[in-house]
Amino acid sequence: MSNKHYKIVYCTPSLYMPGGVERVLTLKANYFAEVYGYDITIILTDGNGKPNFFPLSEKVHVVNLNIGFEDLWHKSFVRKSFSYLFLQRKYKAALTKELFRIKPDITVSLLRREINFITSINDGSKKIGEIHINRAHYRNFMPNRTNFLKELFSKFWMSGLLGKVQLLDRFVVLTDYDRQAWPEVSKVEVIPNPLPFFPPTISSLQYKRVIAVGRYFDEKGYDMLLRAWSVVEKKISGWSLDIYGDGSKLQYVYLTEKLGLDANRCRLNDSIVDVQKEYLSSSFFVCSSRYEGFGMGIAEAMACGLPVVAFDCPWGPRSIITDGEDGILVETGNIHQLAEAMLSLMTHPEHLSQMAQHARRNIQRFNIDDVAEKWKHLFEQL
């Protein structure tokens, strides 16, 4: 195999958010630059002047085009549409200029706004698209939060997206289930996300604490988790639930009050950088998501020796968890089953301990050395 030091450009909106995509991109960029000696540049459109949430190697270059897509968040749908077209033209011109300046071997789109034109930029680089969410929910407008015009726009946009994806030199998805969701695309590769850490120590499982990690967004299903917790809280004493994430907690605070949850046993926390410490002082992880791309929180928790209780949602959990061995999968949206699964681990410490050992062992297949090797092989193929 070749040991060529490739020049690679990644395109993504920003790096100041504490999200899974930002974490994974930072992790891979650092590894490629530090270990493989690749020349890595990350091109951003937003967040100019804001510090990166996750530490980035000094060997990784960052270019912020300062396009300002975030300014559209608070505009009406009609005004947003007209402004978006203007900013897209501005972005295409700026990105084209940068790619011709950098002259990368490979340009990677994280399937954000540049996917609409990335393959038409003839800078000589191979074009890769990588998607971090399942197809059914990518750029999907939830039915109860939209109108006919938005739904029409969504269908039109997705139809156009397929044509753009087919023009890529490679399209990278996270799981085999995701590969099956794109039957029209021939050049599909499956490369999972890498573990961000694998600590030398693991949880002692002596903490009567359940942990959940993820943004306070509808997709994470914290409304269902809190309802399940209200069942658990009434049936067992001593245990507590801690949720960590960014975003607005207001609706979940109201729900905890409505459900009459004990504030000392159910805590809604902000996101933190050192989340590993919180895993290590918990006994198991719960994932109540309506859908997941990969489930980085699941993988992180298992690396810390925690079993996982999760909804069997598309598609992340079932790609990581072996049901009954290192975690428990329950029917998506079934609050009663979620509560019963949590209670089962709480009341069967020997089962909890056995699952924890399997979780720690099984999750090693996602270590960054192996995942990075898959990417290296793909780069060499291209």
C-alpha positions in Angstrom: 0.0 0.0 0.0 1.0 3.6 -0.6 2.3 5.8 2.2 1.5 9.0 0.3 0.7 12.0 2.5 -2.6 13.1 1.0 -3.9 16.6 1.0 -7.5 16.4 2.1 -10.2 19.1 2.6 -13.3 18.7 4.7 -16.4 20.9 4.3 -18.7 21.4 7.3 -20.7 24.4 8.7 -18.8 24.9 12.0 -16.8 23.4 14.9 -18.0 25.3 17.9 -21.0 23.1 18.5 -20.7 20.1 20.9 -22.3 17.7 18.4 -21.4 14.2 17.3 -20.4 15.3 13.7 -18.1 17.9 15.1 -16.6 15.5 17.5 -16.0 12.8 14.9 -14.6 15.2 12.3 -12.2 16.6 14.9 -11.1 13.2 15.9 -10.4 12.0 12.4 -8.7 15.2 11.3 -6.4 15.0 14.3 -5.5 11.4 13.7 -4.9 11.8 9.9 -2.7 14.8 10.5 -0.8 13.5 13.6 -0.5 9.8 12.7 -0.6 9.6 8.9 1.0 13.0 8.3 -1.8 14.1 5.9 -2.3 17.7 5.1 -5.8 18.4 6.5 -7.8 21.5 6.0 -11.3 22.0 7.4 -13.4 24.7 5.5 -16.2 26.2 7.5 -19.1 28.5 6.6 -20.2 29.7 10.0 -19.1 30.3 13.6 -16.3 32.8 12.7 -14.5 33.8 15.9 -16.0 31.1 18.0 -13.6 28.6 19.7 -13.7 25.0 18.6 -15.6 22.9 21.2 -13.3 19.9 20.8 -9.5 20.3 20.7 -8.0 20.4 17.3 -4.4 19.6 16.4 -2.2 22.5 15.4 -1.3 20.6 12.3 -4.9 20.9 11.0 -5.7 24.0 9.0 -9.0 25.8 9.4 -10.5 28.2 6.8 -13.7 30.0 7.8 -15.4 31.5 4.7 -17.9 33.4 7.0 -20.8 32.9 4.7 -23.4 33.4 7.4 -26.0 30.6 6.9 -26.7 30.7 10.6 -28.3 34.1 10.1 -31.2 32.3 8.3 -32.3 30.5 11.4 -34.6 33.2 12.6 -36.1 34.2 9.3 -39.5 33.1 7.9 -39.5 30.2 5.4 -40.1 32.4 2.4 -37.4 35.0 3.3 -35.1 32.1 4.2 -35.5 30.6 0.8 -34.5 33.7 -1.1 -31.6 34.5 1.2 -30.4 30.9 1.0 -30.1 31.0 -2.8 -27.9 34.1 -2.5 -25.7 32.6 0.2 -25.4 29.4 -1.8 -24.0 31.3 -4.8 -21.6 33.1 -2.5 -20.5 29.8 -0.9 -19.9 28.1 -4.2 -17.7 31.0 -5.4 -15.7 31.1 -2.2 -15.3 27.3 -1.9 -14.2 27.0 -5.6 -11.6 29.7 -5.0 -10.2 27.8 -1.9 -10.1 24.4 -3.6 -8.2 25.8 -6.5 -5.8 27.5 -4.0 -5.3 24.4 -1.8 -5.3 21.9 -4.7 -6.4 18.9 -2.5 -6.2 15.3 -3.6 -9.6 14.6 -2.0 -12.5 16.9 -0.9 -15.0 15.5 1.6 -18.5 16.9 2.0 -20.4 16.1 5.2 -23.5 16.4 3.0 -24.3 19.9 4.0 -24.9 22.8 1.7 -21.9 22.2 -0.6 -23.3 18.8 -1.7 -25.5 20.8 -4.1 -22.5 21.8 -6.2 -19.3 20.1 -5.0 -19.1 17.7 -7.9 -19.3 20.6 -10.4 -16.1 22.2 -9.0 -13.4 20.9 -11.4 -10.4 21.4 -9.1 -9.0 17.9 -9.8 -9.8 16.5 -6.4 -11.8 13.3 -5.9 -15.2 14.0 -4.2 -16.4 12.0 -1.2 -19.7 12.5 0.6 -20.2 11.1 4.1 -23.6 11.1 5.9 -24.1 10.9 9.6 -27.8 10.3 9.7 -30.1 7.7 8.1 -31.7 8.6 4.8 -35.3 8.7 6.1 -34.5 11.5 8.5 -32.0 13.5 6.5 -33.3 17.0 6.0 -36.7 15.7 7.0 -39.4 18.1 8.1 -41.4 16.6 11.0 -45.1 16.4 10.0 -46.3 18.3 13.1 -43.8 21.1 12.6 -44.3 22.0 9.0 -46.7 23.0 6.3 -47.5 21.9 2.8 -45.0 24.2 1.2 -42.2 22.9 3.4 -43.1 19.3 2.7 -43.1 20.0 -1.1 -39.7 21.7 -0.8 -38.4 18.7 1.2 -39.4 16.2 -1.4 -38.0 18.3 -4.2 -34.7 18.8 -2.3 -34.3 15.1 -1.6 -35.0 14.2 -5.2 -32.2 16.6 -6.2 -29.9 15.2 -3.5 -30.0 11.7 -4.9 -28.6 13.0 -8.3 -25.8 14.8 -6.5 -24.9 11.8 -4.4 -24.7 9.6 -7.5 -22.0 11.9 -9.0 -19.7 11.5 -6.0 -16.6 9.3 -6.4 -17.6 7.6 -3.1 -20.5 7.8 -0.7 -19.7 6.8 2.9 -22.4 5.6 5.3 -22.1 4.5 8.9 -23.8 1.1 8.9 -24.8 -1.8 6.6 -28.5 -0.8 7.2 -27.7 2.6 5.8 -26.1 1.1 2.8 -29.3 -0.8 2.1 -31.2 2.5 2.2 -29.4 3.8 -0.8 -30.0 1.2 -3.5 -29.8 3.7 -6.3 -26.1 4.6 -5.4 -23.4 2.2 -6.6 -20.3 3.6 -5.0 -21.2 3.2 -1.4 -18.7 2.4 1.4 -19.5 1.5 5.1 -17.1 3.1 7.6 -18.4 3.5 11.2 -17.5 6.3 13.5 -14.4 5.8 15.6 -14.3 5.7 19.4 -13.2 9.1 20.8 -11.6 7.4 23.8 -11.0 4.0 25.4 -10.1 4.8 29.1 -7.7 2.5 31.0 -10.2 2.3 33.8 -13.9 1.5 33.7 -17.0 2.2 35.8 -17.1 0.2 39.1 -20.9 0.0 38.6 -21.3 1.0 42.2 -23.1 4.2 41.3 -26.8 4.0 41.2 -27.0 6.4 38.4 -28.3 6.2 34.8 -26.8 8.5 32.2 -28.0 9.9 28.8 -26.0 12.1 26.5 -27.2 14.1 23.5 -28.7 17.4 22.4 -32.0 18.5 23.7 -33.7 17.9 20.4 -36.9 16.0 19.5 -34.9 13.2 17.8 -33.3 12.3 21.1 -36.6 11.3 22.6 -36.1 12.8 26.0 -39.8 13.3 26.4 -40.2 9.5 26.2 -37.2 8.9 28.5 -38.7 11.2 31.2 -42.0 9.4 31.0 -40.2 6.1 31.4 -38.2 7.5 34.3 -41.4 8.5 36.0 -42.4 4.8 36.1 -38.9 3.8 37.3 -38.8 6.4 40.0 -42.0 5.2 41.5 -40.8 1.5 41.6 -37.3 1.8 42.9 -35.4 4.0 45.3 -31.8 5.2 45.4 -31.3 5.5 41.6 -31.0 8.8 39.7 -30.9 9.9 36.1 -28.6 12.5 34.6 -29.0 13.9 31.1 -26.2 15.9 29.4 -26.7 18.0 26.3 -26.8 21.4 24.6 -29.9 23.1 23.3 -33.1 24.4 24.9 -34.2 22.3 28.0 -37.3 24.3 28.6 -39.9 21.8 27.3 -38.2 19.0 29.3 -38.1 21.1 32.5 -41.9 21.6 32.1 -42.4 17.9 31.5 -40.4 17.0 34.7 -42.7 19.3 36.6 -45.8 17.9 35.0 -44.7 14.4 35.8 -43.8 15.3 39.3 -40.3 14.0 39.0 -37.9 14.4 42.0 -35.4 17.1 41.0 -32.8 15.4 43.1 -33.1 12.1 41.2 -33.7 13.5 37.7 -31.3 16.2 36.5 -31.1 18.0 33.2 -27.5 19.2 32.7 -25.7 21.2 30.1 -23.2 19.6 27.8 -19.7 19.1 29.1 -16.3 18.5 27.5 -15.2 15.8 30.0 -18.1 13.6 29.5 -15.9 10.5 30.1 -15.8 11.4 33.8 -19.6 11.2 33.9 -19.7 7.8 32.2 -17.3 6.4 34.7 -19.5 7.5 37.6 -22.6 5.9 36.2 -23.8 2.3 35.9 -25.5 2.2 32.6 -26.5 4.3 29.6 -29.9 4.9 28.1 -30.7 5.9 24.6 -34.2 7.0 23.9 -33.7 8.3 20.4 -36.4 8.2 17.7 -33.5 7.7 15.2 -29.7 7.7 15.3 -27.0 8.0 12.7 -24.5 5.9 14.6 -25.0 6.5 18.3 -21.7 8.0 19.5 -23.0 8.2 23.1 -23.7 4.5 23.1 -20.2 3.7 21.9 -18.6 6.1 24.4 -20.6 4.6 27.3 -19.6 1.0 26.3 -16.0 2.0 26.1 -16.3 3.0 29.8 -17.8 -0.3 30.7 -21.4 0.6 30.7 -24.2 -1.6 29.3 -26.9 0.2 27.3 -30.7 0.3 27.2 -31.9 1.7 23.9 -34.8 2.0 21.6 -34.2 -0.2 18.5 -34.5 2.8 16.3 -33.0 3.3 12.8 -30.1 2.5 12.7 -27.3 3.2 15.1 -28.2 1.1 18.2 -28.7 -2.2 16.5 -25.4 -1.7 14.7 -23.5 -1.4 18.0 -25.5 -3.3 20.6 -25.9 -7.1 20.7 -29.2 -7.4 22.4 -29.1 -9.4 25.6 -25.3 -9.5 25.6 -23.9 -6.0 26.1 -27.2 -4.1 26.2 -31.0 -4.3 25.8 -32.9 -3.2 22.7 -36.6 -2.4 23.1 -39.3 -1.4 20.7 -38.9 2.2 19.6 -41.4 4.4 21.4 -42.5 1.8 23.9 -42.1 3.7 27.1 -43.2 0.7 29.2 -40.5 -1.5 27.8 -37.9 1.1 28.2 -38.8 1.5 31.9 -38.9 -2.3 32.4 -35.4 -2.7 30.8 -33.9 0.0 33.1 -35.5 -1.7 36.1 -34.2 -5.1 35.1 -30.6 -3.8 35.1 -31.2 -2.0 38.4 -32.5 -5.1 40.1 -30.1 -7.7 38.7 -26.5 -6.5 39.5 -25.0 -9.8 38.3 -26.6 -9.3 34.9 -25.5 -5.7 34.8 -21.9 -6.7 35.6 -21.8 -9.4 32.9 -23.2 -7.0 30.3 -20.7 -4.4 31.3 -17.8 -6.8 30.6 -19.2 -7.7 27.2 -19.8 -4.0 26.3 -16.2 -3.1 27.0 -14.9 -6.0 25.0 -17.3 -5.7 22.0 -16.9 -2.0 21.5 -13.2 -2.3 20.7 -14.1 -3.1 17.1 -14.6 0.7 16.6 -11.2 1.8 17.8 -9.7 4.6 15.8 -6.8 2.7 14.5 -9.0 0.3 12.7 -11.5 2.9 11.5 -8.7 5.2 10.2 -7.3 2.2 8.3 -10.6 1.9 6.5 -10.4 5.5 5.5 -6.8 5.2 4.4 -7.7 2.3 2.2 -10.5 4.3 0.6 -8.2 7.2 -0.1 -5.7 4.9 -1.7 -8.4 3.3 -3.9 -9.3 6.7 -5.2 
